[in-house]
Amino acid sequence: MDTILGWLKEHVSKKEWGHIKSAPFAVTLLLTLGIVIGWTVKSVLWSASDAAKEATIQQLIAAGTKTQNSKTLKRRATILSRQVFNYSQAWETGEKSNNRGLYGSDYINRFGLRVVKMREELDEEGQQSDALDELINHFTATYSNTIIIAREIQKLADKLTD
């Protein structure tokens, strides 16, 4: 064994074998650089991929939210339309049918703001009615106007996707 170690020491110490002495350093340096470069490339690619995935997720959430909002908007518009229609029927047949002012002020207090908000929400979803706009902008408290408002809201609600 001594002869092999002695032979290695003798030949490694010679100038022509100097590159063997520096080999462990070069290998370590190349290995370290390879790891650093590989890690950097992986991190950049994964972060770009993560950003793309996050953008896709956000788009899907937004689409799902819009669909969900559309469904709840349709449901809320249908409920409001039914309430206005029922109120109008009571106006026509109720005890206060001769007192237009009382029903008119009750209607405005109960439904006025809700109808305006509903029209705005329907408009944001691409549903618009000139008749509804005209009645809201120039409202006169009459039985026939409230019936038309209820019908127009229901028409717009029916156009929303299920």
Secondary structure, DSSP 4 states (H G I P E B T S, - for coil): -HHHHHHHHHHHSSGGGHHHHHHHHHHHHHHHHHHHHHHHHHHHHHHHHHHHHHHHHHHHHHHHHHHHHHHHHHHHHHHHHHHHHHHHHHHHHSGGGG-HHHHHHHHIIIIIHHHHHHHHHHHHTT---HHHHHHHHT----HHHHHHHHHHHHHHHHHS--
